[in-house]
Amino acid sequence: MEKSIETKKRAVGIAVLSALLYAFYPPVAKILLHHCPPIILVALLYLGTGIGMLIIFPIISWLSPKKHHEQSIQKSDGLTLVGVIVANIIAGILMNLGIEYSSAASASLLGNFEVVATTLLAAALFHEPVSRKLWLAVGVVFVASCLLSIRNFEKFTISWGAILVILATFCWGMENNFTKVLSKRDPLQVVIVKGLGVGVGSLLISVLSHENWPSLKTILIAGLLGFVSFGLSIFFYILAQRYIGAAKTSAYYAIAPFLSVILAIVFLGETITFQFIIALSLMIIGSYLVTVAN
């Protein structure tokens, strides 16, 4: 019994670690975008994810014995994987542009709009039932996102960076619905294929866009960020799920945007407005309602 409690405590710690690792993405990407074009940055982040996870794949198999019972990706999953890769390429580019044209703190909070996008797309395209609590959560997050999307209320100036982030979350919302088809497949195989696919696809687009390559130092940091914030974060997320379940893991992972806000304030010195504080409060309420609804 004590061992079981201790295991669950460790799993909670792993889930929080997963959230913290992802939280580094927006603030570090904000810095990298001063030295690296947005499309190339998408390529480097996802190549770092795919290559990094491929290298440590044997270690992951050893740490997670249950993994041997996972179903491998099938040829029939090809079209779904293509949809996932295309959605991530578009989302990654939009997100990096959004971070570039807005604050890392705002972009981090707006990442919560993915819940709204996923719910709306699931209800509209796949006719999934949505509970009243989840609709309430969606409404609260939507209002908070609107607050972050308006730069000046008196002149009603729109923050285009915020709009780009919201569009990115719609692409990720579509990807979430695609990924449900792959839910029975080995999640780490899916991560590796997705990482390499999005990385190579984004690389081709960057070549066609004639983007200038950054320095070797920037390339290495971007690849490491992708491996840590996308690759390892997902690995720890999956590992935590093994012991405390999907609902509790997602509840702990929901702190990622708020950890990212703290990192942006502390390390980037970003200023916080009263409008941002209201949006932050609403996002916290909305995130809580999502966990209760699930």
C-alpha positions in Angstrom: 0.0 0.0 0.0 2.8 2.4 1.0 4.7 1.5 -2.2 1.6 2.3 -4.2 1.1 5.7 -2.6 4.8 6.5 -3.1 4.5 5.5 -6.8 1.6 7.8 -7.2 3.5 10.7 -5.6 6.3 10.1 -8.0 3.9 10.0 -10.9 2.5 13.4 -9.8 6.0 14.8 -9.7 6.6 13.4 -13.2 3.4 15.0 -14.5 4.4 18.4 -13.1 7.9 17.9 -14.6 6.3 17.3 -17.9 4.4 20.6 -17.6 7.5 22.5 -16.6 9.5 21.2 -19.6 6.8 22.3 -22.0 6.6 25.7 -20.2 10.1 26.6 -21.4 8.9 26.6 -25.1 7.2 30.1 -25.5 9.8 32.2 -23.5 12.8 30.4 -25.1 11.3 30.5 -28.5 10.7 34.3 -28.1 14.5 34.7 -27.7 15.4 32.3 -30.5 13.1 34.2 -32.9 15.4 37.1 -32.7 18.1 34.9 -34.4 16.0 32.3 -36.3 13.2 32.6 -38.9 9.9 31.1 -37.7 9.6 28.3 -40.2 13.2 27.1 -39.7 12.5 27.2 -36.0 9.5 24.9 -36.4 11.7 22.5 -38.4 14.5 22.5 -35.7 12.1 22.1 -32.8 10.4 19.0 -34.4 13.6 17.5 -35.7 15.0 17.8 -32.2 11.9 16.0 -31.0 12.0 13.2 -33.5 15.8 12.6 -33.5 16.1 13.0 -29.8 13.3 10.5 -29.0 14.6 8.1 -31.6 18.0 8.0 -29.8 16.6 7.4 -26.3 13.9 5.0 -27.6 15.7 1.9 -26.1 15.9 3.7 -22.7 12.2 4.5 -22.8 11.4 0.8 -23.6 13.4 -0.3 -20.6 11.8 2.2 -18.2 8.3 1.4 -19.3 7.7 -2.4 -19.4 4.1 -2.0 -20.5 5.3 -0.4 -23.7 6.1 -3.8 -25.2 2.3 -4.4 -25.4 1.7 -1.2 -27.4 0.5 -1.6 -31.0 2.9 -0.4 -33.7 1.8 2.1 -36.3 0.1 0.4 -39.3 0.1 1.3 -43.0 -3.6 2.1 -42.6 -2.6 5.0 -40.4 -0.8 6.7 -43.2 -3.5 9.3 -44.1 -4.2 10.1 -40.4 -0.5 10.7 -39.9 -0.3 13.0 -42.9 -3.2 15.0 -41.5 -1.4 15.2 -38.1 1.9 16.3 -39.7 0.2 19.0 -41.9 -1.8 20.3 -39.0 1.4 20.6 -36.9 3.4 22.3 -39.6 0.7 25.0 -40.0 0.2 25.2 -36.2 3.9 25.5 -35.5 4.4 28.3 -38.0 1.4 30.2 -36.8 2.5 29.8 -33.1 6.0 31.0 -33.7 4.7 34.0 -35.6 2.3 34.6 -32.8 5.1 34.5 -30.2 7.2 36.8 -32.4 4.4 39.5 -32.6 3.1 39.2 -29.1 4.5 38.6 -25.6 5.5 35.1 -24.6 3.2 35.4 -21.5 0.1 36.2 -23.7 1.0 33.5 -26.2 1.4 31.0 -23.3 -2.1 31.8 -21.9 -3.7 31.7 -25.3 -2.5 28.2 -25.7 -5.4 27.3 -23.5 -7.7 28.2 -26.4 -6.8 24.7 -27.7 -9.5 23.4 -25.4 -12.0 25.6 -27.1 -10.9 24.7 -30.6 -10.8 20.9 -29.8 -14.2 21.0 -28.3 -15.8 23.0 -31.1 -14.3 20.9 -33.8 -15.2 17.6 -32.0 -18.8 18.8 -31.6 -19.2 20.2 -35.2 -17.3 17.7 -37.2 -17.4 14.5 -35.2 -20.7 15.1 -33.3 -19.2 14.3 -29.9 -21.4 15.1 -26.9 -20.2 18.0 -24.8 -21.2 18.4 -21.1 -22.6 21.7 -19.7 -19.5 22.1 -17.5 -17.2 21.8 -20.5 -19.3 24.3 -22.5 -19.0 26.7 -19.5 -15.2 26.1 -19.4 -15.0 26.8 -23.1 -17.0 30.1 -22.6 -14.7 31.3 -19.8 -11.5 30.5 -21.8 -13.0 32.2 -24.9 -13.7 35.4 -23.0 -10.2 35.4 -21.6 -8.8 34.9 -25.1 -10.8 37.8 -26.4 -9.3 40.0 -23.6 -5.8 39.0 -24.7 -6.6 39.5 -28.4 -7.5 43.2 -28.0 -4.5 45.4 -27.6 -6.3 48.7 -27.0 -10.0 48.8 -26.0 -10.5 52.5 -26.6 -9.3 52.3 -30.2 -10.3 48.6 -30.5 -6.9 47.6 -31.8 -6.4 43.9 -32.4 -3.3 42.0 -31.4 -2.5 40.1 -34.5 0.1 38.0 -32.6 -2.8 36.8 -30.4 -4.9 36.0 -33.5 -2.1 33.9 -35.0 -1.8 31.9 -31.7 -5.5 31.3 -31.7 -5.4 30.1 -35.3 -2.5 27.8 -34.3 -4.7 26.3 -31.5 -7.4 25.5 -34.0 -4.8 23.5 -36.1 -3.8 21.7 -32.9 -7.5 21.2 -32.1 -7.9 19.5 -35.5 -4.7 17.4 -34.8 -6.2 16.3 -31.4 -9.2 15.0 -33.2 -7.0 13.2 -35.7 -4.8 11.8 -33.0 -7.8 10.0 -31.4 -7.6 7.6 -34.4 -4.0 6.8 -33.3 -4.8 6.5 -29.6 -4.4 2.7 -29.8 -0.9 2.9 -31.4 2.4 3.2 -29.5 2.4 6.9 -28.5 6.2 7.2 -28.6 6.2 5.9 -32.2 3.6 8.5 -33.1 5.8 11.2 -31.5 8.9 10.1 -33.4 7.1 9.9 -36.8 5.3 13.2 -36.1 8.5 14.9 -35.1 10.5 13.8 -38.1 7.6 14.4 -40.5 6.9 17.9 -39.3 10.6 18.7 -39.1 11.3 17.6 -42.7 8.1 19.2 -44.0 8.8 22.5 -42.3 12.4 22.4 -43.6 11.2 22.1 -47.2 8.8 25.0 -46.7 11.7 27.1 -45.3 13.8 26.3 -48.3 11.0 27.4 -50.6 10.6 30.6 -48.5 14.3 31.3 -48.9 14.7 31.8 -45.1 18.3 32.5 -43.9 19.8 29.8 -41.7 20.8 30.8 -38.1 24.1 30.1 -36.5 25.2 26.7 -35.3 24.6 27.7 -31.7 21.0 28.7 -32.4 20.4 25.5 -34.3 21.7 23.4 -31.4 19.6 25.3 -28.8 16.5 25.1 -30.9 16.9 21.3 -31.4 17.5 20.9 -27.7 14.4 22.9 -26.9 12.3 20.7 -29.2 13.8 17.6 -27.5 13.1 18.9 -24.0 9.8 20.8 -24.4 8.1 18.5 -27.0 9.9 15.1 -26.8 10.8 14.6 -23.1 7.7 16.5 -22.0 5.5 14.0 -23.9 7.5 11.0 -22.6 7.0 12.1 -19.0 3.3 12.8 -19.7 2.8 9.3 -21.0 4.8 7.8 -18.1 2.7 9.7 -15.5 -0.5 8.4 -17.3 0.6 4.8 -16.6 0.2 5.3 -12.8 -2.3 8.1 -12.2 -4.5 8.0 -15.3 -5.2 10.4 -18.2 -7.6 12.7 -16.3 -5.2 13.4 -13.4 -2.2 13.7 -15.6 -3.9 16.3 -17.8 -5.0 18.2 -14.8 -1.4 18.6 -13.6 -0.2 19.3 -17.1 -2.7 22.2 -17.3 -0.3 24.2 -15.1 2.1 24.4 -18.1 0.8 27.8 -19.5 0.9 29.4 -16.1 4.5 28.2 -15.4 5.4 29.6 -18.8 3.9 33.0 -17.8 6.1 33.0 -14.7 9.2 32.1 -16.7 8.4 34.9 -19.2 8.0 37.5 -16.4 11.1 36.4 -14.5 13.5 35.8 -17.4 12.2 38.1 -20.2 11.0 40.9 -17.9 7.6 41.1 -19.6 5.2 43.6 -18.1 1.8 42.6 -16.8 -1.2 44.8 -17.4 -4.5 44.8 -15.5 -6.2 43.4 -18.6 -3.7 40.5 -18.5 -4.4 39.8 -14.8 -8.1 39.5 -15.5 -7.5 37.2 -18.5 -5.1 35.1 -16.3 -7.7 34.8 -13.6 -10.3 33.7 -16.1 -7.9 31.2 -17.7 -7.3 29.6 -14.2 -11.0 29.3 -13.7 -11.5 27.9 -17.2 -8.7 25.4 -16.7 -10.2 24.2 -13.4 -13.6 23.8 -15.0 -12.1 21.7 -17.8 -10.5 19.3 -15.3 -13.8 19.0 -13.4 -15.7 18.5 -16.6 -13.4 15.7 -17.6 
